[in-house]
Amino acid sequence: MEEIKNEKISISTSSYSAELCSVKNVRTGEELMWQADPKYWGRHCPMLFPTVGAVWEGRYLHRGVWRNMPKHGFMQQREFELREQTADSVTYFAHDNHDTRLIYPFEFELEQKFRLEGSVVHVEWTVRSEGSDDMPFQIGGHPSFFFRGWKPGQDVKGYLQFDIPSPESATVGCEGCLGAERYRLNAPDGVMEVHDADFQVDSIIIDHSQVHSITLMDTERRPVVRVSSQAPVFLVWSPYGIEAPFVCLEPWYGLCDAEGYNGEFIDRPYTNIAPAGGEWKGGYDIEVL
């Protein structure tokens, strides 16, 4: 476990999935990040790569060949190596290996860097294609945060503030893939109450680059954290029906398949390309408020 801090925030990270495990307010000592109680969900912020969400029937097509792919890809179960630790940053990296190439036939390096700047954690991704082919991929974050002030039995768990009013959500259908229906979130002024029922069908899926920041507010409408990104998709998820005390605000450069999708991987919506011998960069920010 690596730890870094400044005068405003401290974080701890792990080489397993290059996972962000703790974000604390230094002044108050408050832990903001969910602490992975397996009773609800035993992770903090796993790495999603080279897919996010589910692929239809658990498999995908690349150049006419079908291959199996687990939900959210395979890097959430991988050990990374520590590349560098400085006073204000921690950088991890991982490469392809024989096992990954059976699932995903590409040579790559995946780097995740956590960098502190004031009250902000910058999460920075670099995806390098180390082979002779352009490499299609998707990548996403999965940071989780406590519902500050919420107690079991309370109807309203907290509030979400979007940077636009009433964004539209896609729906989850069969096998965790996209359904055909869409709906408007009840947030006419950009602020939405969060109820357990919001996750009865799994997730809120805000696609089409509608929003670029989501602020979590506590039960008194006081801001807790803000997650910001230029990613085209944001997911909001919390386990349904078990009074889970946390929510995930997930920036995705990618999206699960639509029901029945059987096209090529490169044609999946929101697929990114790391050019042969080149790299792609993206990421997101977590601001402690």
Buried (B, 14 or more C-beta within 10 A) or exposed (E): EBEBBBEBBBBBBBBBBBBBBBBBBBEEEEBBBBEBEEEBBEBBBBBBBBBBBBBBBEEBBBEEEEBEBEBBBBBBEBEBEEEEBEEEBBBBBBBBEEEBEEBBBBBBBBBBBBBBBEBBBBBBBBBBBBBEBBBBBBBBBBBBBBBBBBEEEBEEBBBBBBBEEBBEBBBBBEBBBBBEEEEEBEBEEBBBBBBBEBBEBBBBBBBEEBBBBBBBBBBEEEBBBBBBBEBBBBBBBBBBEEBBBBBBBBBBBBBBBBBEBEEBBBEBBBBBBBEBEEBBEBBBBBBBE
